[in-house]
Amino acid sequence: MSMKNEAGRPRVWALVVIVVVGLLTGCAATRNRAPVEVRIAPPKTAVVTPTGSATGDGGGAQTAADKPGYYTVKPADTLVRIALDNGQNWKDLARWNALDNPNLIEVGQVLRVAPPGADLAPAGARSVSAVKVDPRPLETRPASAPAAAVPGATTAASANGAVNAAPTPAGSTSAAATASAPLQGDDALAWMWPASGPVTTAFDEVKSKGLAIAGKAGDPVLAAADGRVVYAGSGLRSYGNLVIVKHNATYLTAYAHNQTLLVKEDQAVRRGQKIAEMGSTDAERVQLHFEIRKLGKPIDPAKLLPPR
């Protein structure tokens, strides 16, 4: 009996070892198969509150970059360049964005570039105000009958170039009504050439963004229209000594590469006033680089300046 027990013990221990090893292997396999869940917090995006301030709550509001009237700072940007590209005074941008130091702006920073309260909706999205229509019935006349002449109706050019016409009866058409309407509002500017030299580089929206006008060092640079100086300095790369004049809410002009600046910021200037002397700062030769910008976008000055 004792010999049988002694012979069976190795088998029992072998079975125990096999069972234990199997259990340990199963546990290890179970641990290896357990899924690993990695949670990544969503990045916080700057959103614009109704007051125009930026927050980082990521609450699903429309981001500032998606809203008109805002700009995201890019590498090499300066506040003066951002203001020029958006047709604004850099001091206004500093005030609208509560910038204590206008020289310190960060890449990725979102700036307001339109006045608070301005209508920033696209032109096609703006509601059209209703036009009041007089419900009087339309006059009809036979097709063969010519329009009756209006006794005593004359037109005369007034001193300011507008055309005055005597009132006409309902249904008749005056010559003044068919003439092109005179420029009004911000477009009613009296432009003049800022320098007398020949144009050596024509306008190109991408490359030149303006006209290059040749001349000699010290030649006068004149304000192309009435306005106020919003920048006078050399802080804008590739422009040299620069003067920027804002004429109204729509137009501003830039005068670059001057050797001498004769005006200061916030100074009012008149059309034809000498504001600088021509030079070659940040340029290969003496020239005036002249830009006209409409709502910040460069346009061809030759289309607005009078023919020579």
ABEGO torsion letter per residue (X at the ends): XAAAAAAAAAAAAAAAAAAAAAAAAAAAAAAAABBBBBBBBBBBBBBBBAAGBBBAAGAGBBBAAABBGBBBBBBGBBAAAAAAAAGBBAAAAAAAAGBABAABBBBGBBBBABBBGBBABBAAABBBBBBBBBABBBBBBBAABBBBBBBGBBBBBBAAGBBBBBBBBBGBBBAAAABBBBBBEAABBBBBBABABBBABBBBAAAAGBBBBBEBBGBBBBBABBEBBABBEAABBGAEBBBBBBABAABBBBBBGBABBABBBGBBBBBGBBABBBBABGBABBBBBBBBBBGGBBBBAAAABBBX
